[in-house]
Amino acid sequence: MQSRLSHIRNWVFDLDNTLYPAGADLFEQVDAKMTAFIGDYLGLDPVAARRVQKGYFMGHGTTLAGLMAEHDVDPHVFLDYVHDIEMDVLEYDAPLVAAIARLPGRKLVFTNGDLPYALKVLDRLGLGGSFEAVHDVHAMNLVPKPAASAYRGICDRFDLDPTATLFADDMMRNLAPAKAIGMTTVWVDNGSEQAPDAGRDFIDFTTPDLSAWLHAILEDQ
């Protein structure tokens, strides 16, 4: 393992557009259903609903957090609706399965989605048995990344030393709070980034392809 990573004992991964390619467009289905939900719930046309959706995403961390804060939306109803999508765009990813199996230490998923959805995604990728646990939005008490409490929560729940933990996410803004508590950060720069570009001093590694990056660091062992 690279000397910069020799201290890593815990490997934490975001789910959507991180463990599968953004080009699969799975999350595009979720995104479209969020717009439809807002349109139906608030009586808005698609353009206005989209504007509200992205405003809540930027202002509250997730669209759901904004809907809960502004409209008291039931999170279970929302999540059940937006996650009712076809998974056939995902395929078994043998190289990623092999790479994650070779990582030394503990492996977890840290997602703003919910557990049932995460398990379906992981099963499609062949990663159903690859992780110790999934820390989902309910485990965060519905206060999602990038809220600092979400990162403290996963560390407390699983007794993780942040300074011995690597976190990979496709959303750049989700890496800053991880770095603030001492985690090593990997930005999966695959075109899915939806937040304004900012300083990058909180990013330790950047890759367009998580699987290729993992294989590269493992070959350095």
C-alpha positions in Angstrom: 0.0 0.0 0.0 1.2 3.5 -0.7 3.0 5.1 2.3 0.3 7.8 2.3 -2.3 5.1 3.0 -0.4 2.7 5.2 -2.3 4.1 8.3 -5.8 3.4 6.9 -7.7 0.8 8.9 -11.3 1.8 7.9 -12.6 2.2 4.3 -15.8 4.2 4.1 -17.6 4.7 0.8 -20.5 6.8 -0.4 -23.0 4.8 -2.5 -24.6 6.6 -5.4 -22.3 7.6 -8.3 -19.3 6.3 -6.2 -19.6 2.6 -6.0 -21.1 2.5 -9.5 -20.3 4.8 -12.5 -22.2 8.0 -12.8 -22.7 7.1 -16.4 -25.0 4.3 -15.4 -27.6 7.0 -14.8 -29.2 5.2 -11.9 -29.3 8.3 -9.8 -30.9 10.2 -12.7 -34.0 8.0 -12.1 -34.0 9.0 -8.4 -33.4 12.6 -9.4 -36.4 12.6 -11.8 -38.6 11.0 -9.2 -37.7 13.7 -6.7 -38.8 16.4 -9.2 -42.1 14.5 -9.8 -42.7 14.1 -6.0 -42.3 17.9 -5.5 -44.5 18.7 -8.4 -47.3 16.5 -7.1 -46.8 17.5 -3.5 -46.6 21.3 -4.0 -48.7 21.5 -7.2 -45.8 22.8 -9.3 -45.0 22.4 -12.9 -41.8 20.4 -13.7 -39.6 23.5 -14.2 -40.7 25.1 -10.9 -40.5 21.7 -9.1 -36.9 21.3 -10.4 -35.9 24.7 -9.1 -37.3 24.0 -5.7 -35.6 20.6 -5.6 -32.2 22.0 -6.4 -32.7 24.9 -4.0 -33.4 22.4 -1.2 -30.4 20.3 -2.2 -28.1 23.2 -2.0 -29.5 24.8 1.1 -30.3 21.7 3.2 -27.8 19.1 2.1 -30.5 16.9 0.5 -33.8 17.5 -1.2 -35.5 15.4 1.6 -34.0 17.5 4.3 -35.4 20.6 2.7 -38.9 19.1 2.2 -38.9 18.0 5.9 -37.8 21.4 7.1 -40.1 23.5 4.9 -43.1 21.2 4.4 -43.0 18.5 7.1 -42.8 15.8 4.5 -42.8 12.2 5.8 -39.3 10.9 5.0 -40.5 7.3 4.6 -43.1 8.2 2.0 -40.6 10.3 0.1 -37.8 7.7 0.2 -40.1 4.8 -0.8 -41.3 6.9 -3.8 -38.0 8.1 -5.1 -36.2 4.8 -4.6 -38.9 2.8 -6.5 -36.8 2.6 -9.7 -35.4 0.0 -12.1 -32.0 -1.4 -11.1 -31.3 -3.1 -14.5 -28.8 -0.4 -15.5 -26.4 -1.8 -12.9 -24.2 -4.8 -13.6 -22.1 -7.1 -11.5 -18.7 -5.3 -11.1 -16.1 -8.1 -10.7 -13.1 -5.8 -10.6 -14.6 -3.6 -7.9 -15.7 -6.6 -5.8 -12.2 -8.0 -6.0 -10.6 -4.7 -5.1 -12.8 -4.1 -2.0 -12.2 -7.7 -0.9 -8.5 -7.0 -0.9 -8.6 -3.9 1.2 -7.1 -4.4 4.7 -9.4 -3.5 7.5 -13.1 -2.6 8.0 -15.3 -1.5 5.1 -18.6 0.5 5.4 -21.1 2.3 3.2 -22.1 5.9 4.2 -25.1 7.1 2.2 -27.8 9.7 2.3 -30.1 7.1 0.9 -31.9 4.5 3.0 -30.9 1.0 3.9 -33.4 -1.0 1.6 -32.3 1.0 -1.4 -28.6 0.7 -0.6 -28.9 -3.1 -0.2 -30.6 -3.4 -3.6 -27.8 -1.4 -5.2 -25.1 -3.4 -3.5 -26.7 -6.7 -4.5 -26.8 -5.6 -8.2 -23.1 -4.8 -8.1 -22.1 -8.0 -6.4 -21.2 -6.2 -3.2 -23.9 -7.6 -1.0 -21.4 -9.3 1.3 -18.5 -6.8 1.0 -19.3 -4.4 3.8 -19.6 -4.6 7.5 -22.6 -2.3 7.5 -24.5 0.5 5.8 -24.8 3.8 7.7 -27.9 5.3 6.1 -29.9 8.5 6.4 -32.0 7.1 9.2 -28.9 6.2 11.2 -28.0 9.9 10.8 -31.3 10.8 12.4 -32.3 12.2 9.0 -29.6 14.9 9.2 -27.5 13.9 6.2 -24.1 14.6 4.8 -22.5 17.2 4.7 -23.8 18.0 8.3 -20.9 17.5 10.7 -23.2 15.3 13.0 -23.4 12.7 10.2 -19.6 12.1 10.3 -19.4 12.1 14.1 -22.3 9.7 14.1 -20.7 7.0 11.9 -17.5 7.3 13.9 -19.3 6.9 17.2 -21.5 4.1 16.0 -18.7 2.0 14.7 -15.9 3.2 16.9 -13.9 4.5 14.0 -10.7 6.6 14.5 -11.1 9.3 11.9 -7.4 9.6 11.5 -7.2 5.9 10.4 -10.3 6.2 8.1 -10.5 6.9 4.4 -13.7 8.3 2.9 -14.6 8.3 -0.8 -17.5 10.3 -2.2 -18.4 11.8 -5.6 -19.8 15.0 -4.0 -16.9 17.3 -3.2 -18.7 19.2 -0.5 -19.2 15.9 1.4 -15.5 15.5 1.8 -14.8 18.8 3.7 -16.4 17.7 7.0 -14.6 14.3 6.7 -11.2 16.0 6.3 -12.1 18.4 9.2 -12.2 15.5 11.6 -9.0 13.9 10.3 -10.2 11.4 7.6 -8.3 10.8 4.4 -10.5 11.9 1.5 -11.0 10.6 -2.1 -13.0 12.6 -4.5 -14.5 10.4 -7.2 -14.6 13.1 -10.0 -16.8 11.3 -12.5 -19.0 14.2 -13.6 -21.8 13.9 -11.0 -20.7 16.9 -8.9 -23.7 19.1 -8.3 -22.2 21.8 -6.1 -20.2 24.9 -7.0 -16.5 24.3 -7.2 -14.5 25.6 -4.3 -11.1 25.2 -2.7 -9.8 21.7 -2.8 -7.4 21.6 0.1 -9.6 19.1 1.9 -9.2 16.5 -0.9 -6.3 14.1 -0.6 -6.8 12.0 -3.7 -8.9 12.5 -6.9 -9.9 9.8 -9.4 -12.5 9.5 -12.1 -12.8 5.7 -11.5 -12.9 4.3 -8.0 -12.3 0.7 -9.0 -9.2 1.6 -11.1 -7.8 3.7 -8.2 -8.3 0.9 -5.7 -6.5 -1.6 -7.9 -3.7 0.9 -8.4 -3.1 1.4 -4.7 -3.3 -2.3 -4.0 -0.7 -3.0 -6.7 1.7 -0.8 -4.7 1.6 -3.3 -1.8 
